[in-house]
Amino acid sequence: MKDSNRPIGIFDSGIGGTSIWKEVTRLLPNESTIYLSDSFNAPYGHKTKQEILELSIKNTEFLIQQGCKLIIVACNTATTNAIKYLRENYSVPFIGIEPAIKPASLQTKTNTIGILATKGTLNSELFEKTSSLIDNNIRIIEQIGEGLVELIEAGKIETQAMDSLLNSYLQPMLDQNIDCLVLGCTHYPYLINAIKKITNNSISIIDSGEAVARQTKRILEQQNLLNESKNIPSKLFYINKDKKVLEDILNGSDYTKVEEKNF
Ligand code: DGL
């Protein structure tokens, strides 16, 4: 198969990276994709750097075996802990996702931004480095989203439990006068409606999904890897746990197949 006709690989600790997949397929509808939802091992956010690295290697090798031409690490926790290693050890191009604190720091009027992310992301060297580059006048209020990924993976997005957990994280940030909230985990775009409700639409919610899709397009163009075939692209999903939750989150999207598989 011509290199450019091969699929884009995408992986996440679970179903959250589908928020990135949706942006990517919106911008690049001709591309075939293979999405890995490592839900059996979710959440990655509490694991050690070494464990996150090993899981990221496992996912990468599976996608390379499937012939992927580029890999999107659709997980902030895996990107901030493993992308350097992946780029140094595999020849396919990698696109990662990191919390968008820079754009938030340029947008804030109260000089206070909030970030909601996993422990693994907030404690990573890469996040520390990125936040050290932010203007000293900007306060960054960090909050670990303990329990949010677990509820999303259990299909409990629009629930009282979710609302009260989110409220307990957002209220202290609002009390400290944040006007921008950075979503530092690819699961969290599925909470935007709940966040808007809790914050009375009073803050900007910043997420990097669209930027990841644009960067993917840029790299495919640069490397002459955009799919030019006229065949209908295939959009495959593999999950190593009950597939129902993934099918539910994809409801209304155009995809080929969701399959339960050990990888
Ligand atoms: N979607 C992952 C991220 O962006 C969730 C991490 C987890 O599994 O804890 O960080």
Residues whose N, C-alpha, C, O or C-beta is under 5 A from the ligand:
A	BS01	DGL	D12 S13 G16 A42 P43 Y44 G45 A74 C75 N76 T77 T118 V149 G184 C185 T186 H187
